[in-house]
Amino acid sequence: MRSLISTFAITAFILVACVVSSASPQQNASAPSISVAELEKAGDAYRAQKDYPQAIKSFQEALRKEPKNAKLYNKLGLAELASGDYEAARASFTKATKCDRNYPEAWNDLGVVSFVEKKYAAAVKNFNKAIALNETRANFHVNLGITYFTMNQTDRAMVQYTRALELDPETLSRSSNTGLSAQLATREDRARLDFMMAKIYANMGNNDACLTSLQKAKENGYANMMDVYKDECFSEVRKDPRLAEIVPPPALK
């Protein structure tokens, strides 16, 4: 896997979790003569086309041939997750971690299932395991960050988002509308996340991204926009004349 709770499309999780093959499915993927590699390729292609039942069948057939393949269990879990079968996905991700205890993607995806099921403490545990195995994956930190945010642990969330941006400055622009953050249940939650991101960008000295996040927070109805004139982290941003266009200073109101 290469690649962050309402009624949004479940395909959001797959985009955070991994990148799939765009090849065409094999027509007779379950035929005995088909190799494990070919079955896996077919499963990837079916999943890319959102034909999750066929993807599941391909991965299951591959696992019958190679029953201790952690990568195949993880891909099976992703297809099951996309189809909305959380119980099956959890079982497949768990089997992946049992086949390979040092497989960070499987721990991350197990955390995704926990997040979807609103088992946030379990999600934190699994995301932390993934990070312990591979600290350089920005999306692992984003997933942990949005989980902390959902738990109202804002300081911890900011630490994880900051680390994700240090690892990959573009990670949020790729996943903000498709990752776990897209599952925030209310507009108010999205506004709070936008304002938190503005603070993170301000602390990192990125005024452009900070102002963009502030504009989003305003559009989503954030109630405490005037905090930009109170919080010390915005001290440099307050020197930017563009801020007044988003949040007029007290003297101009």
Phi and psi in degrees as a GROMACS rama.xvg file:
@    title "Ramachandran Plot"
@    xaxis  label "Phi"
@    yaxis  label "Psi"
@TYPE xy
-114.847  -14.1589  ARG-2
-124.983  -141.826  SER-6
-96.9276  17.4687  THR-7
-63.8383  162.438  PHE-8
-63.88  135.871  ALA-9
-68.2021  -16.4677  ILE-10
-63.0036  -14.463  THR-11
-54.9029  -40.6282  ALA-12
-66.4086  -35.5479  PHE-13
-66.8364  -34.8776  ILE-14
-68.5681  -31.1625  LEU-15
-74.3947  -36.2643  VAL-16
-75.746  -45.964  ALA-17
-161.897  170.716  CYS-18
-111.281  134.362  VAL-19
-110.968  164.097  VAL-20
-72.3505  148.338  SER-21
-104.663  13.4114  SER-22
-71.0288  161.041  ALA-23
-77.9408  145.449  SER-24
-64.1518  150.105  PRO-25
-74.3617  136.265  GLN-26
-64.6668  -38.7635  GLN-27
-116.539  63.0506  ASN-28
-62.5176  -26.6403  ALA-29
-93.6686  3.3601  SER-30
-63.5641  141.738  ALA-31
-57.1063  -28.8966  PRO-32
-79.0304  -10.8795  SER-33
-75.203  133.845  ILE-34
-78.4913  166.065  SER-35
-59.5855  -42.3713  VAL-36
-62.2642  -39.8826  ALA-37
-70.0276  -38.2841  GLU-38
-64.5  -40.8576  LEU-39
-63.4264  -43.8278  GLU-40
-62.0178  -40.5159  LYS-41
-64.3238  -43.4052  ALA-42
-60.3891  -42.1105  GLY-43
-60.0334  -43.1198  ASP-44
-67.2134  -43.4779  ALA-45
-60.3221  -41.5506  TYR-46
-66.817  -37.7989  ARG-47
-62.2766  -31.9784  ALA-48
-88.1624  3.5237  GLN-49
64.884  25.828  LYS-50
-94.0331  75.6567  ASP-51
-68.1724  -36.9261  TYR-52
-58.8831  -42.0748  PRO-53
-70.1887  -36.544  GLN-54
-61.0379  -44.9167  ALA-55
-59.5924  -44.899  ILE-56
-60.9449  -41.9371  LYS-57
-63.9644  -46.0125  SER-58
-67.2783  -37.6162  PHE-59
-64.0734  -40.9977  GLN-60
-64.6967  -40.4075  GLU-61
-63.1689  -38.5515  ALA-62
-70.6093  -27.537  LEU-63
-65.0839  -30.4965  ARG-64
-84.0654  -30.0562  LYS-65
-139.253  77.8908  GLU-66
-74.016  -2.96157  PRO-67
-116.724  27.3503  LYS-68
-92.5639  103.751  ASN-69
-61.7516  -38.3288  ALA-70
-63.1178  -40.1877  LYS-71
-67.5946  -40.0606  LEU-72
-61.6016  -38.4356  TYR-73
-67.3709  -41.6869  ASN-74
-66.707  -38.0722  LYS-75
-59.5239  -44.3016  LEU-76
-61.265  -38.5063  GLY-77
-65.0163  -40.0055  LEU-78
-66.7223  -39.7911  ALA-79
-67.2505  -38.9191  GLU-80
-62.0965  -43.5801  LEU-81
-64.8426  -29.6665  ALA-82
-83.5564  -3.96099  SER-83
89.7145  7.52885  GLY-84
-93.0361  82.0799  ASP-85
-65.009  -37.8894  TYR-86
-62.9644  -45.7207  GLU-87
-65.1265  -41.0824  ALA-88
-61.7033  -44.0447  ALA-89
-59.8167  -42.8621  ARG-90
-63.1697  -42.0355  ALA-91
-68.4522  -43.2664  SER-92
-64.0714  -38.5516  PHE-93
-63.1234  -41.6986  THR-94
-63.6793  -36.565  LYS-95
-61.434  -42.9723  ALA-96
-69.1465  -28.2311  THR-97
-75.0059  -34.299  LYS-98
-69.5825  -34.5565  CYS-99
-146.339  99.4168  ASP-100
-65.7883  -16.9151  ARG-101
-105.848  29.3259  ASN-102
-99.6104  96.4632  TYR-103
-63.4534  -35.4144  PRO-104
-61.9877  -37.6505  GLU-105
-65.9837  -40.2651  ALA-106
-65.3045  -40.3439  TRP-107
-61.8457  -45.3224  ASN-108
-70.1357  -31.3032  ASP-109
-64.1016  -36.4829  LEU-110
-65.4356  -35.9488  GLY-111
-61.1864  -44.3588  VAL-112
-61.0454  -43.406  VAL-113
-61.5046  -39.4422  SER-114
-63.7562  -46.5576  PHE-115
-58.851  -37.4447  VAL-116
-84.574  5.34613  GLU-117
63.1143  28.5902  LYS-118
-98.2722  74.2948  LYS-119
-68.6318  -35.6948  TYR-120
-62.8886  -41.3088  ALA-121
-66.4197  -38.1386  ALA-122
-61.5692  -44.8813  ALA-123
-58.4518  -45.1765  VAL-124
-59.8372  -45.1738  LYS-125
-70.8286  -41.1151  ASN-126
-64.0864  -38.3264  PHE-127
-64.5734  -35.8029  ASN-128
-64.503  -42.2918  LYS-129
-61.1189  -44.1136  ALA-130
-66.2138  -37.7697  ILE-131
-61.7093  -32.0101  ALA-132
-83.8046  -30.899  LEU-133
-150.51  93.5899  ASN-134
-74.5283  -11.541  GLU-135
-92.0108  3.24737  THR-136
-88.281  109.472  ARG-137
-60.1734  -38.2394  ALA-138
-68.2306  -26.5696  ASN-139
-62.5239  -42.7395  PHE-140
-68.2096  -38.1326  HIS-141
-61.5074  -44.8152  VAL-142
-61.9548  -43.1715  ASN-143
-66.0161  -38.6052  LEU-144
-63.2173  -45.0075  GLY-145
-69.0134  -28.624  ILE-146
-67.9719  -45.818  THR-147
-60.7096  -40.6621  TYR-148
-61.0007  -43.8878  PHE-149
-63.0934  -29.3179  THR-150
-86.9466  6.32218  MET-151
63.7775  28.8202  ASN-152
-103.118  72.9173  GLN-153
-63.8121  -41.1306  THR-154
-61.0488  -43.5033  ASP-155
-67.3178  -37.3047  ARG-156
-61.4944  -42.5119  ALA-157
-63.7224  -37.9533  MET-158
-60.0817  -45.3302  VAL-159
-69.6143  -41.7291  GLN-160
-65.1718  -39.0785  TYR-161
-62.0369  -44.3673  THR-162
-64.1257  -40.457  ARG-163
-59.235  -42.9867  ALA-164
-70.3669  -31.4556  LEU-165
-65.0961  -39.2186  GLU-166
-74.1397  -37.9064  LEU-167
-152.263  96.3221  ASP-168
-57.8794  -20.777  PRO-169
-98.267  1.72524  GLU-170
-60.5831  -37.078  THR-171
-76.654  -31.6859  LEU-172
-67.852  -25.7668  SER-173
-84.0605  -28.4808  ARG-174
-120.112  -0.731897  SER-175
-61.556  -29.7994  SER-176
-102.13  0.845263  ASN-177
-130.219  -12.2942  THR-178
-91.0349  -161.916  GLY-179
-62.8318  -28.2862  LEU-180
-63.0426  -24.949  SER-181
-70.169  -10.5706  ALA-182
-92.6122  3.43149  GLN-183
-57.657  132.959  LEU-184
-73.7601  -31.8872  ALA-185
-128.274  158.972  THR-186
-62.712  -35.146  ARG-187
-61.3831  -41.6627  GLU-188
-63.0527  -42.0947  ASP-189
-64.1834  -37.317  ARG-190
-64.969  -41.9888  ALA-191
-63.5091  -40.0462  ARG-192
-65.3498  -42.3418  LEU-193
-59.7023  -42.8113  ASP-194
-68.9909  -38.7402  PHE-195
-60.7563  -41.9186  MET-196
-64.6977  -34.7996  MET-197
-60.6026  -40.9033  ALA-198
-64.5284  -41.104  LYS-199
-63.0357  -47.0093  ILE-200
-64.7911  -35.8486  TYR-201
-63.1172  -43.6999  ALA-202
-63.8124  -29.6529  ASN-203
-87.1541  -2.58164  MET-204
78.9467  17.77  GLY-205
-99.9277  86.021  ASN-206
-63.911  -38.8212  ASN-207
-60.7095  -49.6224  ASP-208
-66.6808  -34.9576  ALA-209
-61.6764  -48.0721  CYS-210
-65.4821  -36.45  LEU-211
-62.2996  -43.0909  THR-212
-67.0116  -37.7959  SER-213
-63.928  -39.6729  LEU-214
-62.3991  -41.7708  GLN-215
-64.6365  -42.198  LYS-216
-60.5232  -41.6584  ALA-217
-63.9689  -44.7854  LYS-218
-63.9416  -30.0901  GLU-219
-88.6177  4.45167  ASN-220
84.3498  30.5727  GLY-221
-60.7907  131.493  TYR-222
-82.5625  -17.4998  ALA-223
-120.292  46.0645  ASN-224
-60.2124  -29.2957  MET-225
-66.3813  -8.41075  MET-226
-63.2635  -17.7072  ASP-227
-64.6031  -20.8685  VAL-228
-96.5322  3.15477  TYR-229
-117.042  -37.892  LYS-230
-77.2443  129.737  ASP-231
-63.5367  -27.1304  GLU-232
-63.8525  -19.2043  CYS-233
-95.2545  12.2631  PHE-234
-58.6506  -40.5543  SER-235
-75.9955  -35.8549  GLU-236
-64.4342  -32.4975  VAL-237
-64.0352  -16.3248  ARG-238
-82.9466  -10.6062  LYS-239
-87.623  120.805  ASP-240
-62.3293  -19.0343  PRO-241
-68.4498  -23.2056  ARG-242
-61.25  -40.9675  LEU-243
-62.296  -25.8201  ALA-244
-72.5273  -27.849  GLU-245
-90.2175  -46.9603  ILE-246
-130.62  97.7398  VAL-247
-57.4474  134.387  PRO-248
-64.559  159.507  PRO-249
-52.7539  -39.0328  PRO-250
-67.4078  -21.8927  ALA-251
-98.1476  -0.760614  LEU-252
